[in-house]
Amino acid sequence: MQKPLKIKILLVDDKENNLLSMESIFERDGYELTRANSGKQALKVLLNEHDFTLILMDVEMPDINGFEAATMIYQRDKLQHIPIIFITAHSYGDENIFKGYKAGAVDYIYKPIQSELLRAKVSVFVDLYKKNHQLLMQEQRLKAINKSLEIEVKDRIASEEKVMELNKQLLKNIEQLESTNKELDQFAFIASHDLQEPLRKIRTFSNRVVTKYKDHLDDEGKMYMDKMQGACERMQNLINDILAFSKIAVSKEALVYSDLNALLEEVLSDMDMQIQEKNAKITVTTLPKIHVYPSLIKPLFQNLINNSLKYSQKGIEPVIEISGKIEIPEDGKLQEHKYCRLQIKDNGVGFEQQYAEQIFTMFKRLHGNSEYAGTGIGLAICKKIVEEHHGYISAKSAVNKGATFTITLPAEANVESTQKAREPNEGQQLSGTV
């Protein structure tokens, strides 16, 4: 029997009476509460324990304040999933509130603490934690079932009747897995929707700064504010894309016969300022026309190009090469066996080949925020988009020698899988056609 899920909350405050007060508020909820009377002690606790659902942290503390502690906490990959709510007795101005959100806060609670408000806010994060855990456990169970079935197929391949029974069971498991994926897409939709609230606050505060202090800002200050507002707008667009993607994953639109050159041209036009800032050189060979979801292909191009720009080498101008062609397996005779193979190659910092699969995992990052900014979802979104097209994406790289991303997509609308069209050393040999 599965053990009940523990809900662990870390309480950080330098005053004993405040810790007692919060413990009293959560007494009836059955949470496992851990105390820390300073930022340093909180960091020591988190060295050994990574499974906290939430951190409630006072801002004003001696030695290390809440903002500094949050920054140090989020420098560790294992702790980046834990949301932090700041508790403070001060009504901060816009600048300090923005500083808190930048440090990683998801919300503020002001003293004196209203017990029901605190319990309500905490319960939201507890519910999200439980749903996410349930979905992950269900996915693990299904993977275990599928693994077990694969072993049985190998052991009893001689029995045709048994193989047929196993195939039926496997189809049932695939349906269950598809159902789980839909639930995960719905969860992504809800989570993305919730991200808009802190972003809306950042945009509101930045607009207030521009409106109130525009006459006091020099040209450099105005330029910084413009960049911040532009970044907020790009983040809003990203959230909108994720929300739109979640909807499409549940109820997909029809495939459209599209010119990939036109779609890529739109993306490059939107990214023109970013490309100029990096002084990047982008070369594109003529891309084919295939059946795709245009609303998904554009963010696919955007994320991969943005990845190449972001991880460019210092002191070296980025060079990005984009190419594509139609290919057919050597034994493929029918039109529906055509595949489109796209490649995006750069001269960036690259990575060790052992991480070539891990980089497509949600929130997986090979570099810290101090080196390269980002959320760790860009390549995961790329993989999801390619899979929605029944395609395959892979990466080849070496440190300081750039990276090459290869995308294989069906060229025709009725192709359901590109597993045969992977890299030549993984399956059938491919030959190019016009």
Secondary structure, 3 states (H helix, E strand, C coil): CCCCCCCEEEEECCCHHHHHHHHHHCHHHCCEEEEECCHHHHHHHHHHCCCCCEEEEECCCCCCCHHHHHHHHCCCHHHCCCCEEEEECCCCCHHHHHHHHHHCEEEEEECCCCHHHHHHHHHHHHHHHHHHHHHHHHHHHHHHHHHHHHHHHHHCCCCHHHHHHHHHHHHHHHHHHHHHHHHHHHHHHHHHHHHHHHHHHHHHHHHHHHHHHHHHCCHHHHHHHHHHHHHHHHHHHHHHHHHHHHHHHHCCCCCEEEEHHHHHHHHHHHCHHHHHHHCCEEEECCCCEEEECHHHHHHHHHHHHHHHHHCCCCCCCCEEEEEEEEEEECCCCCHHHCEEEEEEEECCCCCCHHHCCHHHCCCCCCCCCCCCCCCCCHHHHHHHHHHHCCCEEEEEECCCCCEEEEEEEECCCCCCCCHHHCCHHHCCCEEEEC
